[in-house]
Amino acid sequence: MLRIRNLVSGYGNLTVIRSASLHVKAGEIVTIIGGNGAGKTTLLGTIAGIISAREGEILFENQSIAFLSSEKITAHGIALVPEGRQVFASMTVLENLEMGAYLRYRKGEKDEIASDIEKMYSLFPVLKNRKHQRAGTLSGGEQQMLAIARSLMARPKLLMLDEPSLGLAPIIVQQIFAIIKELRALGNTILLVEQNAKAAL
């Protein structure tokens, strides 16, 4: 599904990734493990089009996406759950979920989006109870669930998660990783970046 060859990327004059290569098959969970500063977030940002690739090749379903905009990459079927969750704090849980489907609203998929929101509430019951609550008032674990659900609203073929355990209590980390396993069982393909090697493996 995803194949990266000899990727070079970074910020300004700083090269962070040099000649990185990997592949993700449909239905897999592939985990990238490493400490701070290893380039994990830069890699996901480059795949998502947030950071520009300098050299190399990124193929998604045999199509080159290395130099596309992040919006076009999302439209191709890749969604990123960012490090630190980055929910829209002043918006409600429901509004955050709707934002995850913004490209689909353009296509007139209003009924399908409403159905998918109900699916997110089924997958993450706590979000249904908090649907009119501002996202910034949720706990860290609830915000992480919302960030995942928001990305799923785009109906991605590949879901990328950047440090989903960051700043969470161990019992919440177990819940988040159980959800990730469930997503794979439902047919999602996942590229996971983690410092918590034990939980990820």
C-alpha positions in Angstrom: 0.0 0.0 0.0 2.7 2.5 1.0 6.3 2.3 -0.2 9.0 4.8 0.6 12.4 4.7 -1.1 15.5 6.8 -0.2 13.5 9.6 1.3 15.3 12.8 2.3 13.4 15.4 4.3 14.0 18.1 6.9 13.4 21.7 8.0 15.2 24.7 6.3 18.9 23.8 6.2 18.5 20.9 8.6 18.3 17.4 7.1 16.5 15.1 9.5 15.8 12.1 7.4 18.4 10.6 5.1 17.7 7.8 2.6 14.8 6.3 4.6 13.0 3.3 3.1 10.0 1.3 4.3 6.8 -0.3 3.2 3.4 -0.9 4.7 1.1 -3.7 3.3 -2.7 -3.4 3.4 -4.1 -4.6 6.7 -0.8 -4.3 8.6 0.2 -2.4 11.7 3.8 -1.2 11.1 5.5 0.4 14.0 8.5 2.8 13.9 10.2 3.0 17.3 12.8 5.6 18.4 13.8 8.3 20.8 13.3 12.0 20.6 14.9 13.6 17.6 15.2 10.4 15.6 13.0 11.8 12.8 9.8 9.9 13.4 7.4 12.9 13.4 9.3 14.3 10.4 8.7 11.1 8.5 5.0 11.1 9.2 4.8 14.8 8.4 6.5 14.2 5.1 4.2 11.3 4.1 1.2 13.5 5.0 2.5 16.4 2.9 3.0 18.8 5.9 6.7 18.8 5.3 8.1 18.8 1.8 10.2 15.9 0.6 13.6 16.8 -0.8 14.5 13.6 -2.5 13.3 10.1 -2.9 10.0 8.4 -3.6 6.7 8.0 -1.7 4.2 5.7 -3.4 0.7 5.1 -2.1 -1.2 2.4 -4.0 1.4 2.7 -6.7 0.9 6.4 -7.2 3.5 9.0 -6.4 2.4 11.4 -3.6 5.9 12.8 -2.6 5.2 16.3 -3.8 1.4 16.6 -3.4 -0.3 19.0 -1.0 -1.5 17.6 2.3 -5.1 18.1 1.2 -4.6 16.0 -1.9 -2.8 13.3 0.2 -5.8 13.2 2.5 -8.1 12.9 -0.5 -5.9 9.9 -1.6 -6.7 8.1 1.6 -4.1 9.0 4.2 -4.9 10.5 7.6 -2.6 11.6 10.4 -3.3 11.6 14.1 -0.8 14.2 15.2 1.6 14.1 18.2 0.0 15.9 21.1 -3.5 15.2 19.8 -4.1 18.8 18.6 -7.9 18.7 18.9 -9.7 22.0 18.2 -10.0 23.0 21.8 -12.7 25.6 21.5 -15.0 23.4 19.4 -17.2 20.6 20.6 -16.5 16.9 20.2 -19.1 16.8 17.5 -17.7 19.7 15.6 -14.2 18.1 15.8 -15.6 15.0 14.2 -17.3 17.0 11.5 -14.0 18.8 10.8 -12.4 15.4 10.1 -14.8 14.9 7.3 -14.4 18.3 5.7 -13.3 16.9 2.3 -16.4 14.6 2.3 -18.7 17.5 3.0 -17.5 19.1 -0.3 -18.6 15.9 -2.1 -22.1 16.1 -0.6 -21.8 13.0 1.6 -23.8 14.5 4.5 -25.9 11.4 5.2 -22.8 9.1 5.1 -21.0 11.5 7.5 -23.9 11.4 10.0 -23.7 7.6 9.9 -20.0 7.6 10.4 -20.3 9.9 13.4 -22.6 7.3 15.0 -20.0 4.7 14.2 -17.4 6.8 16.0 -19.7 7.0 19.0 -20.0 3.2 19.0 -16.3 2.8 18.8 -15.6 5.5 21.4 -18.7 5.6 23.7 -17.2 8.3 25.9 -17.3 10.7 22.9 -21.1 10.3 22.6 -21.5 11.3 26.3 -19.3 14.3 25.6 -20.5 15.3 22.1 -21.6 18.8 23.1 -18.5 19.4 25.4 -15.6 21.6 24.3 -12.7 19.4 23.2 -10.2 21.4 25.3 -12.0 20.3 28.5 -11.6 16.6 27.8 -9.0 14.5 29.6 -5.8 13.5 27.8 -7.1 10.1 27.0 -10.5 11.4 25.8 -8.7 13.9 23.6 -6.6 11.1 22.1 -9.7 9.1 21.3 -11.2 12.2 19.7 -8.1 12.8 17.6 -8.3 9.2 16.3 -12.0 9.4 15.7 -11.6 12.7 13.9 -9.0 11.2 11.5 -11.2 8.1 10.9 -14.0 10.5 9.8 -11.9 11.0 6.6 -12.4 7.3 5.9 -8.6 6.8 5.4 -7.1 3.7 3.8 -4.0 4.3 5.9 -4.1 5.8 9.4 -0.9 7.2 10.8 -0.6 7.7 14.5 2.2 9.9 16.0 3.0 9.0 19.7 -0.6 8.1 20.7 0.6 7.2 24.3 2.3 10.5 24.9 1.5 12.0 28.3 -1.1 9.4 29.1 -1.4 7.2 32.3 -0.5 3.5 31.8 -4.1 2.3 32.1 -5.2 4.8 29.4 -2.3 3.7 27.2 -3.6 0.1 27.4 -7.0 1.4 26.3 -5.6 3.3 23.3 -3.6 0.4 22.1 -6.6 -1.9 22.5 -8.5 0.5 20.2 -5.6 0.4 17.7 -5.8 -3.4 17.6 -9.5 -3.2 17.1 -9.1 -0.8 14.2 -6.8 -3.2 12.5 -9.3 -6.0 13.1 -11.9 -3.8 11.4 -9.6 -3.7 8.3 -7.7 -0.5 8.8 -4.0 -0.3 7.8 -1.9 1.5 10.5 1.5 3.2 10.6 2.4 3.8 14.2 5.2 5.9 15.6 6.0 5.4 19.3 8.7 5.9 22.0 6.9 3.3 24.2 8.5 0.3 22.6 6.9 -2.3 24.9 3.4 -1.1 24.2 3.9 -0.7 20.5 5.4 -4.1 20.0 
